[in-house]
């Protein structure tokens, strides 16, 4: 879930890549450390810096992650209690990430970082011991334990991008982006259903250049609709961290064009996206 998020679950049966929990939790630990490197040297004032997410400071990005890490642990260790708690929340009104952010806004920075560290450690240790196919409840349909970890990695990367942007830092992409890209591809139907649109029957081929230069691909080789470009740019698009005009993606076919205009890898209401960074941005190109 991200700013403006709600109850819908984006992570279907095969939203997680077919890797073991050891690898998934190691990758989550690696993404956690990449974010923590940005956080540990922050002054108290830095935690209040505005991020590109409207109304959210760095502190709000971190409290959001910590809160839903704790929720994920409860979903795995006490599924009945989690469902009872969720039922009470939903009866009192929609669960709002903005309300959660406001709830913890007065927490001192050192306590906030300690909360995140503890919540993330509990998450990793808990899920490392689970069968990847175990079904756990969430804020929408139940998902597999592997999908839950993959979603936490995606959110860590995306919210970490907001932190990096607030600090003016450029992060080096890693192969962990494959998890983010995979969720983005699998979320195509969700992006349509979320907006009340019919899911297209035509398949879309996605070909992404990994940070190391290899090719990652999804979809049939002979699909008429194609998305091609850097994995980083695709991940920035599906997490709505960059405007399409700022990304070097080549798109072929009407279905692919429409999908990328609404693509959303995270659960919740339709995201508003981001404004272009510059008027001279090259952007997505259409191929015929």
C-alpha positions in Angstrom: 0.0 0.0 0.0 1.1 3.5 -0.8 -0.2 7.0 -0.4 -3.9 6.9 -1.3 -3.9 3.1 -0.8 -7.0 1.1 0.1 -8.0 -2.5 0.5 -7.4 -4.0 -3.0 -4.7 -6.6 -3.2 -2.5 -6.5 -6.3 -0.6 -9.7 -5.6 -2.2 -12.6 -7.3 -1.4 -16.3 -7.2 1.8 -15.9 -9.1 2.8 -12.3 -8.3 6.0 -13.5 -6.7 8.8 -14.8 -8.9 9.4 -18.6 -8.6 12.3 -18.3 -6.2 12.7 -19.7 -2.7 12.0 -17.8 0.6 15.7 -17.8 1.3 16.4 -15.8 -1.8 13.4 -13.6 -1.4 14.2 -12.6 2.2 17.9 -12.1 1.2 16.8 -9.7 -1.5 14.5 -7.9 0.9 17.3 -7.6 3.4 19.5 -6.1 0.6 16.8 -3.6 -0.4 16.3 -2.7 3.3 20.0 -2.0 3.7 20.0 0.2 0.6 17.3 2.3 2.2 18.8 2.3 5.7 22.1 3.7 4.3 20.1 6.8 3.4 18.5 7.0 6.8 21.2 6.5 9.3 23.0 9.8 8.8 19.9 12.0 8.6 19.6 14.8 11.1 16.4 15.4 12.9 15.6 18.2 10.4 16.3 15.9 7.4 13.6 13.5 8.5 11.1 16.4 7.9 12.2 17.0 4.3 9.4 16.8 1.8 9.3 13.9 -0.6 7.6 13.8 -4.0 4.6 12.1 -2.4 2.3 15.0 -1.7 2.1 15.8 2.0 4.7 13.2 3.0 8.1 13.8 4.5 10.8 11.2 4.8 9.5 10.2 8.2 6.1 9.3 6.7 7.7 7.0 4.1 9.5 5.1 6.9 6.5 4.9 9.3 4.4 3.6 6.4 6.9 0.8 5.8 7.2 0.0 9.5 3.4 -0.1 10.0 2.8 -2.5 7.1 5.8 -4.7 8.1 4.1 -5.1 11.5 0.8 -5.9 9.7 2.5 -8.5 7.5 4.0 -10.2 10.5 0.6 -10.3 12.2 -1.0 -11.7 9.1 1.5 -14.6 9.2 1.7 -15.3 12.9 -1.9 -14.5 14.0 -4.1 -14.6 10.9 -7.3 -14.8 12.9 -6.3 -11.8 15.0 -5.3 -9.9 11.9 -8.6 -10.5 10.3 -10.5 -9.5 13.4 -8.5 -6.3 13.6 -9.0 -5.6 9.9 -12.7 -6.1 10.3 -12.8 -3.5 13.0 -10.8 -1.0 10.9 -13.1 -1.4 7.9 -16.2 -1.0 10.0 -14.9 2.3 11.3 -14.0 3.5 7.8 -11.4 3.0 5.0 -7.8 2.4 6.0 -6.0 5.5 4.9 -2.2 5.6 4.5 -2.4 9.4 5.0 -4.1 8.8 8.4 -1.5 6.3 9.4 1.3 8.8 8.5 -0.4 11.5 10.6 -0.7 9.1 13.5 3.1 8.7 13.8 4.2 12.1 12.7 5.3 13.2 16.2 7.4 10.1 16.8 11.1 11.2 17.4 13.4 10.2 14.5 15.5 7.8 16.6 12.4 5.9 17.7 11.1 5.9 14.2 14.3 4.3 12.8 14.3 1.8 15.7 10.7 0.9 14.9 11.5 0.3 11.3 14.6 -1.7 12.1 12.7 -3.9 14.5 9.7 -4.4 12.3 11.8 -5.3 9.3 13.9 -7.7 11.2 10.8 -9.4 12.5 9.3 -9.6 9.1 12.4 -11.2 7.5 12.9 -13.7 10.3 9.2 -14.7 10.3 8.8 -15.1 6.6 12.2 -16.9 6.1 10.7 -19.8 8.0 7.4 -20.0 6.0 6.4 -22.2 3.1 6.4 -19.8 0.1 2.9 -21.1 -0.8 1.3 -20.5 2.6 -1.8 -18.3 2.2 -1.8 -15.3 4.5 -4.6 -12.8 4.9 -4.1 -9.2 3.7 -6.1 -6.0 3.0 -7.7 -7.7 0.0 -7.8 -11.4 -1.0 -5.3 -13.6 0.8 -1.9 -14.0 -0.9 1.0 -16.4 -0.7 3.9 -15.8 1.8 6.2 -15.4 -1.2 4.0 -12.7 -2.7 3.8 -10.9 0.7 7.6 -10.7 0.8 7.8 -9.6 -2.8 5.3 -6.8 -2.1 7.3 -5.6 0.8 10.4 -5.5 -1.4 8.6 -3.5 -4.0 7.3 -1.0 -1.5 10.7 -0.7 0.1 12.2 0.1 -3.3 9.5 2.6 -4.3 9.3 4.4 -1.0 13.1 4.4 -0.9 13.0 6.1 -4.3 11.0 8.9 -2.7 13.5 9.2 0.1 16.4 9.3 -2.4 14.6 12.0 -4.4 14.0 14.1 -1.3 17.8 13.9 -0.6 18.8 14.5 -4.2 20.5 11.1 -4.3 20.8 8.9 -7.4 20.7 5.2 -6.5 22.4 2.5 -8.5 19.9 -0.1 -9.8 20.3 -3.7 -8.9 18.9 -7.1 -10.1 16.4 -6.8 -7.2 14.4 -4.7 -9.7 13.3 -8.0 -11.3 10.9 -8.5 -8.3 9.4 -5.0 -8.8 9.1 -5.5 -12.6 7.5 -8.9 -12.1 4.8 -7.4 -9.8 4.3 -4.6 -12.3 3.7 -7.1 -15.2 1.4 -9.3 -13.1 -0.6 -6.2 -12.0 -1.8 -5.4 -15.6 -5.4 -6.8 -14.9 -5.5 -5.0 -11.5 -4.6 -1.7 -13.2 -7.7 -2.0 -15.4 -10.1 -3.4 -12.8 -9.1 -0.6 -10.4 -10.4 1.9 -13.0 -13.5 0.0 -13.9 -12.2 -0.9 -17.3 -12.4 -4.2 -19.1 -9.2 -6.2 -19.0 -7.9 -6.6 -22.5 -7.7 -10.1 -24.0 -4.6 -9.4 -26.0 -1.3 -10.3 -24.3 1.5 -7.8 -23.8 5.2 -8.8 -24.2 7.6 -7.0 -21.9 11.3 -7.0 -22.6 13.5 -5.2 -20.1 17.2 -4.6 -20.0 18.5 -5.5 -16.6 21.1 -3.4 -14.8 23.7 -6.0 -15.7 22.8 -6.0 -19.4 20.8 -9.2 -19.6 17.3 -9.4 -20.9 14.3 -10.0 -18.7 11.1 -10.9 -20.5 7.4 -11.7 -19.8 4.6 -12.7 -22.2 4.5 -14.6 -25.5 7.2 -13.9 -28.1 4.7 -13.3 -30.8 2.5 -10.7 -29.0 1.6 -7.8 -31.1 1.8 -5.4 -28.1 5.3 -4.9 -26.8 7.0 -2.8 -24.0 10.8 -2.6 -24.3 13.4 -0.6 -22.4 15.5 -0.3 -19.2 14.2 -2.3 -16.2 14.7 0.8 -14.0 12.4 2.9 -16.2 9.7 0.3 -16.2 9.8 0.0 -12.4 9.7 3.7 -12.0 6.6 3.8 -14.2 4.6 0.9 -12.6 5.3 2.3 -9.1 4.3 5.7 -10.4 7.6 7.3 -9.3 8.2 9.0 -12.6 6.1 10.5 -15.3 6.1 8.5 -18.6 7.7 11.5 -20.3 10.8 11.1 -18.2 11.3 7.4 -19.2 13.0 5.7 -22.1 10.4 3.0 -22.9 9.4 1.9 -26.4 5.8 0.8 -26.7 4.2 -1.0 -29.6 0.4 -1.6 -29.9 -2.7 0.0 -28.5 -3.1 -2.3 -25.5 0.5 -1.7 -24.4 0.0 2.1 -24.8 -3.2 2.1 -22.8 -1.8 -0.1 -20.1 1.3 2.1 -19.5 -1.0 5.1 -19.1 -2.7 3.5 -16.1 -0.1 0.9 -14.9 0.0 0.6 -11.1 1.9 -2.1 -9.2 0.7 -1.1 -5.7 -2.6 -1.7 -4.0 -5.1 1.0 -3.4 -7.0 3.7 -5.3 -5.7 4.9 -8.7 -2.5 6.8 -8.2 -2.2 10.3 -9.5 1.4 9.8 -10.7 4.1 12.4 -10.9 4.6 15.6 -12.9 7.3 15.5 -15.6 10.7 16.5 -14.3 11.6 18.6 -17.3 9.9 19.9 -20.4 12.7 18.5 -22.5 12.3 14.9 -21.3 12.3 12.4 -24.2 9.7 10.0 -22.9 7.9 6.9 -24.1 8.1 6.4 -27.8 5.5 4.6 -30.0 6.6 2.0 -32.5 4.3 0.7 -35.3 
